[in-house]
Amino acid sequence: MEKSNNNAKLVGALIVGAALGAALGILFAPNKGSETRKKLMSKGEDLTDDLKEKLNEFYERSKKEVEDLKTKV
């Protein structure tokens, strides 16, 4: 269980880092405001999709570990 917790923290940190990096990169790029907003929305949607996928993977892995523990007890 502890390994899953560490993996979840790592995934969370990676997602936050990617989001901040993407946002800063877009904000400092020399584009018009409307283009910047479109890029930010697109990146936000991509990150949301990635987060949903990672959370689902974590949920499925955790569910399996709980089932494995139940069979051991």
Summary of the structure (lengths in Angstrom):
residues: 73
radius of gyration: 17.4
end to end distance: 15.1
largest distance: 60.8
contacts: 162
relative contact order: 0.12
helix: 90%
strand: 0%
